[in-house]
Amino acid sequence: LIFLILFILNSILWINNTSAVIPFTTFLELFVLWFFISIPSVFGGAYFGYKYPMLENPIQTNQIQRQIPKKTLFTKPLI
């Protein structure tokens, strides 16, 4: 979607003969980098991340609930 929007905006600049046009080979280089590096890295990381065992917390939690203090003036968000 981002490449499509960028391509359309660049086409408009190319039609108006401005100097801010990005060369078409740069678009191809960015697409190749995204398609052959970023996408396989995402799927490879997801595969190995789901394959890796879950980490356990090294602490024990108390079963007795503690009272949460009220928020002070400086911790409330400003409206």
C-alpha positions as CSV (number, residue, x, y, z in Angstrom):
1,L,0.0,0.0,0.0
2,I,2.8,2.4,0.8
3,F,4.6,1.6,-2.4
4,L,1.4,2.1,-4.3
5,I,0.8,5.5,-2.7
6,L,4.5,6.5,-3.3
7,F,4.3,5.4,-6.9
8,I,1.2,7.4,-7.6
9,L,2.6,10.5,-6.0
10,N,5.8,10.1,-7.9
11,S,3.9,9.6,-11.1
12,I,2.1,12.9,-10.5
13,L,5.5,14.6,-10.0
14,W,6.9,12.9,-13.1
15,I,3.9,14.2,-15.2
16,N,4.5,17.7,-13.9
17,N,8.2,17.5,-14.8
18,T,9.5,18.4,-11.4
19,S,13.0,17.8,-10.1
20,A,11.7,15.9,-7.0
21,V,11.0,12.7,-8.9
22,I,12.5,9.5,-7.5
23,P,14.1,7.4,-10.3
24,F,12.3,4.2,-11.3
25,T,15.4,2.1,-10.6
26,T,15.3,3.4,-7.0
27,F,11.8,2.1,-6.7
28,L,12.9,-1.3,-8.0
29,E,15.8,-1.4,-5.5
30,L,13.5,-0.6,-2.6
31,F,11.0,-3.2,-3.7
32,V,13.7,-5.9,-4.1
33,L,15.2,-5.0,-0.7
34,W,11.7,-5.1,1.0
35,F,10.6,-8.3,-0.8
36,F,13.8,-10.4,-0.5
37,I,15.1,-9.2,2.9
38,S,12.3,-7.8,5.1
39,I,9.5,-10.3,4.3
40,P,11.7,-13.5,4.8
41,S,13.1,-12.0,8.0
42,V,9.6,-11.5,9.4
43,F,8.4,-15.0,8.6
44,G,11.7,-16.6,9.7
45,G,11.6,-14.6,13.0
46,A,8.0,-15.6,13.6
47,Y,8.8,-19.3,12.9
48,F,11.7,-19.4,15.3
49,G,9.9,-17.2,17.9
50,Y,6.9,-19.6,18.1
51,K,9.3,-22.6,18.1
52,Y,11.3,-21.2,21.0
53,P,10.0,-22.3,24.5
54,M,8.1,-19.7,26.6
55,L,10.1,-17.9,29.2
56,E,9.0,-18.3,32.8
57,N,9.0,-15.5,35.3
58,P,11.7,-16.1,38.0
59,I,9.5,-14.7,40.8
60,Q,6.6,-16.0,42.8
61,T,3.5,-13.9,43.2
62,N,1.6,-13.4,46.4
63,Q,-2.0,-14.6,46.6
64,I,-3.0,-11.8,49.0
65,Q,-4.1,-8.8,47.1
66,R,-2.7,-5.4,48.0
67,Q,-4.6,-2.1,48.0
68,I,-3.7,0.1,45.1
69,P,-3.2,3.7,46.3
70,K,-5.2,6.5,44.7
71,K,-3.5,8.6,42.0
72,T,-2.0,11.9,43.0
73,L,-2.5,15.1,41.1
74,F,0.7,14.8,39.0
75,T,0.0,11.2,37.9
76,K,-3.3,12.0,36.3
77,P,-3.4,12.8,32.6
78,L,-4.1,16.4,31.6
79,I,-7.4,17.1,29.9
